[in-house]
Amino acid sequence: LGLFGLVAHNYSAGTERTAIPVVIRPGPSHAPAGEDSSPVRDGAVVKASMSKPAVVYRVGSTSKLTELFERIGYKLDRVLARGEVPRLFVASLPDDLHNVQRADRRKLVFIKTALPLILYVNERILADRERVKTLRDRLDRGEQLSAFDEAWLSEMAERFGLAKLDFDALLRRIDIVPPSLALAQSAEETGWGTSRFAREGNALFGQRTWSGKTGIVPARRGAGETFRVRAFGYLIDGVRSYAHNLNSHPAYAEFRKMRAEMRRNDEPIAGEKLAGALERYSERGAAYTETIRNIMRANGLPLFDTMRLGNRPALDPPVPDA
């Protein structure tokens, strides 16, 4: 047990290619079927995918998480001045966040927790996007792709719901979600991180599932309804799933079309504008998108759309026990 009550855990994905960021974990693990659902225990070593954390820290409360932010100089005014967000990744929100009386403090903790995760997921998306563009350009030059690259392209096309490889269609799907939009939607869906779904299932975006018995049953689920709110092992799993949902589900084709037009016109990928294409995200329709835009405006969230992650981990990884 170290400073701020942090407990470090090392993770392995069974490959030397894995390079995954530091994560801080205050609570239990919940994951749907088919994902790593092993709980994180003191000293545990579990398998993780290449986008799962390599090192996990456990911090037990909002006050200790706030102390950690202060320790590394993580302040939003500094972030806005420098355009750089600390590469610090939190696995779960503090269990006591809903008990914090001051709304401004809850919002700060929530934004500082969620923002690096969103930027990290976008970073990975952009890496895939650049790889697709590079392979497309190589083919345009008449070069032969390796079997590995061809298989990767086929896998990506299938993953994003394409019947066959179409570079234009694939690039419309492999693109970022503006941080302002992700922050506003997660704030609305979880009450700035205080909901039961956020606390128990690392679920920030209210994604529903009808498969099996995984997920959390809503207390106010209507009679005859069978859906659950999807639960995740880590916050970053939920962010990744949310981005993939927007990038692949037929309901959000207009969102992807609008974003692609921004790319063609060399416009910023603006969350406030894209929010208007998400009426199908909620049964509330246009009222929902207006709520999302109001959250963005009232909290200055569009300012985060130009932020980037720092190049170095905010914390040095711990030295494993001998």
Secondary structure, 3 states (H helix, E strand, C coil): CCHHHCEEEECECCCCCCCCCEEECCCCCCCCCCCCCCCCCCCCCCECCCCCCCEEEECCCHHHHHHHHHHCCCCHHHHHHHCEEEECEECCCCCCHHHCCCHHHHHHHHHHHHHHHHHHHHHHHHHHHHHHHHHHHHHHCCCCCCHHHHHHHHHHHHHCCCCCCCHHHHHHHCCCCCHHHHHHHHHHHHCCCCCHHHHHHCCCCCCEECCCCCCECCCCCCCCCCCEECCCCCHHHHHHHHHHHHHHCHHHHHHHHHHHHHHHCCCCCCHHHHHHHCHHHCCCCHHHHHHHHHHHHHHCHHHHHHCEEEEEECCCCCCCCC
